[in-house]
Each structure stands twice: as structure tokens, then as C-alpha cells.
Amino acid sequence: MYWTLELASHLEDAPWPASKDELIDFAIRTGAPLEVAENLQQLEGEDDSYDSIEDIWPDYPTKEDFFFNEDEY
């Protein structure tokens, strides 16, 4: 299983919290790339509930990871 920012971006509007099956269904319905559904299928725990993309990809970059000062613009 591998994640990229592009793949993870397809789950930003997912109905959090969600189960593995709900996320796979969301990815398919929204036309996400096949790799997104394949990555989700590899998750362990059929009945686990995921609260955000960080539960799936712990290294998911947040706004704090970028050194962009929004006040400058």
C-alpha cells in the first residue's frame, strides 16, 4: 500500500468517520483512481472506524508541515 498526496486528496471529502467499506464505496462512486480503492482494501480491520485520512496514512502532511506564511499574502 502506498499513498501520495494526489491519491489521498480523493478522500478529503469522504464522510468521516467511516468504515473501510464506506471509504471504498465513496472512492468508487466519486471516480477516484483504482489505486485509492486498492489501498483501502489493504487496510486491516473490517469493522474499524476511521476518523480522518491521518488514521489511514499517519504521515499525511498537514498545513503545519508546509512553511507557508498565509499572513504575507
N, C-alpha and C positions, 0 to 999 in steps of 0.2 A: 504494500500500500504506500503510495506516495501522494503528497499534496503539494500543490503550487498555489500561489495567490489567485491565479486565474480560475483554477478548479474550485477553490474554497469560496470564491466570490459568488458562485452559483447557489450557495447555501445561505447567503446573507439574509434573504427574505423568507427563510424557512420558518414554519410555525413552531418556534421554540416555546417551551420544551417539547421534544418529540422523541418518539421511539425510532429504532433503526428502520423498521418497515415504513413508518411515516416519512422519514427522510428520503428513503429510496423512492417511494411513491411521488414525493414532491419533486425530486430530481428528474424523474421520468416525465411527469406532467409539464414541467417548465422547460423541457428540451435541453437540459444540461448535457454536457458531453458524457459519453458512455463511461469514461474513466471515473466520473463522480459516483455513479451508481455502483461500479465495480469496487471502488474504495469503501463505500458504505457497506457493501455486502461482506467485506472482510472484517468488519467490526465484530468484536466478541460481545456476548451478552445479548440475547434476543429480546429480553424484557427490560433492558436498561433504558433509562430516560436521559436524554442529552439536553442540557440547558442552553448550550451555545456551541459555536464552532470550536471554542477552546477546549471543550470536553472531548472533541474528536481529534483535533490537531493541537496539542498543548503548546506548540511553538508558533501558533498563528500570530503574526505581527499585529500589534495594535497601534493606534495613533501615537502612543508614547514611544514606540520603537523608532519613529522617524524624527529626525532633528529638524522639523519644520516649525517655524515660529509664525503662527497664524496672525499674530498681532502686527506683524510687519507689513501685511498687505491689506 
